[in-house]
Amino acid sequence: MVTFYTYLEIYLDDLNKQIALSEFEKHFNKPHQTIKNQIRTLVDANILIEEKKIRSLSYKINKDNPKLNDYLSICEKEKMFKFIDERPLIRQLYTLIAPKTKNILIFGSTITTEKFNDIDLLIISEKDIKNIITNFETTYSVKIHTIQTNQKDLTKTLLTEIRKKHIILKNHDYFVELLYNEN
């Protein structure tokens, strides 16, 4: 289901890009008028900024809007719900690890294809969940590449890579701050 917040998904890999109306149509596979009405709502809410060029419209994120992180967090949550609903293996992993730790996301090829070699998992926590991961790998015959660290040890390079393809599984507000607020 496409909602008001879903349209921000197209920006999640790069908040600095400008998107033409035709790109929204292609990405969401929705008719021009439907997209235009939803985008208009985001412009009216001052979340997107509309720029008119001769015969076309393009849109960029209004980074000065104090509610932007809240909108991005809702969009990230919608993306996560859809992802775990479509992927039973990921749903099972989520069910096992979510109660045990706070800050979890999946990144890499697992996001874009169902034929992945391994699951790349970022956990920002001191709590050790290696036993859960090992049992999951054995039970489901899947390799999980876990990066378990604290926030201060994350590099900008890793965060840039994660931003390209990720699903936040738990603590969306935390990861939105981490991924989208430039220091």
N, C-alpha and C positions, 0 to 999 in steps of 0.2 A: 504494500500500500504506500503510495506517495502522499506525503503530507507537506505542510508548510515548511517544516524544517529540513525535509529530505533534500530540497534543492540546494542546500549548502554543501552537500556531499561532494559535489563536483569541485569544490575548492579545498578539500581536506588535504590534498597532497601539496598545495601551494596557495597560501592565502593572498599572495601578491598578484595572481593572474587575473586577466580580464576575460570574461566569457561572453561570446556572442549568443544572442537568443537562439540561433540555429544550432549551436553546440548543445544547449540545454535540451532542445527538441530531440537531437540525435542521442544524447546520453540517456535520457529518461524515456525515449520512445513514446512521447506524448505529443498531441496536436499543438500547433502553434498557439492557439487561443487559450488552451488550458495552461500551458507554460507561462504565457504572457500575464495571465491573471494572477497566478501564484507568485511570479516574480514581482509583479506590481505590489503585492502585499508586503513582500520583503523590502522593497524600495520605500513604501509608505511607512514601514516600521523603522526605517533608517538603518537597516542591516546591510542592504546592498545600495550601491551608488550607481545610478544609470548614466551612461554616457552615450550621447547621440552623435553618430557620424553620418554624413550625407544621407545614406539610405538604410543604415542599420543601427541597431542598439547593442551595446555591450554593458556588462555589469561587473563591478568589482566589490569586494568586501569593504565595508566601512569599519576599518580597524579602530576608529575613535569611538564607536558605540560601546558604552559601558556594559551592555547586555550581550555583547558578541560571544563571550566565552560560554554563557548560558545557552545560547542558541546552538553553538557548536557542540556542546555537551549533549543536548537533546538529539542532535543529528547523529552523533557518535553512538548514542544508546539505540536509536532506531536501527542503525547499521548493524549493531551487535545482535539485536533481537532477530533480525532477518537472517543473519549469518548462522547463528546457532540453531534456528528453526530449520534451516536447509541442510545442516551438516550434523548428523547424529553423533559422529565420533567427537566432534568439537563440543557438542552439547554435553556428552558424557564427561569429557575432560573438565569442562566448566563446572559441572555438578560436583566433581571430586575436589577440585582445588579452590574454588571460590570461597567455601567456608573456612579454609585454612590460612588464607593470606589476603591482603588488601589490594595491592596494586599489580594487576596482571594484564598483559596484552599479548596478542599473537601478531607476528609480522612475517613478511616474506611470501614465498610462493604458495603457502597454504591459503592465502587470502584470494588468490586469483584462479586457482585450479583445484579440482578435486583429485587430481593425480599428482600429489606432492610426495617428495621423498622423505621429508621429515617436517616436524612442526617446530617453528622457531617461537620460543616463548620468552618474554621478558617479565621478570618478577622483581619488583623493587621492594625488598623486605629482608629483614634479618631472620625471619622464621624459616627454618629448614623444612622443605617439603620434598626432599629427594626420594624418600621412600614411596610417596604417593606417585611421583613421576615414574620411578622404576617399575612399580606394580602396573601402572597404566601401560607402559611400553611392552611389558611382558604379556599382559592380558590381550592387548589389541594389536600386537605385532607392528608397532609404529615407533619410529625413532623421534625423540623429542630433544631438540637442542635448546637447553635452558641457559639463559643469562640471568643469573640471580645476583643482584648488586644493590647498591644504594644510589641515591640520586646524584651525589657529588662525583661519583665515578663514571657517570655517563658522558660520552664524548659528543660533541656537536655532529660529528660524522655519523655516529650511530643513530642519533635522533633524526638527522636528515633522511637516512635510509629507512628508518621506521615510519616516518611521516608518509612516505610514498605508498606503502602497502601495509596496513595494520587494521586490526580489530581490537578495540579496547574491551576487555572482558569484565573488568571490575575497577571501580573508582574513576569514572569518566571525568569528573571535574579535575581531579589531580592530573591526569594525563593531558587534558586539554591545556591546562596551564603549562605543563612541561613541554608539550610539542609545539604549541602555537604562540607562546609569548617569548619574543626575542629578548635576550638579556642585553 
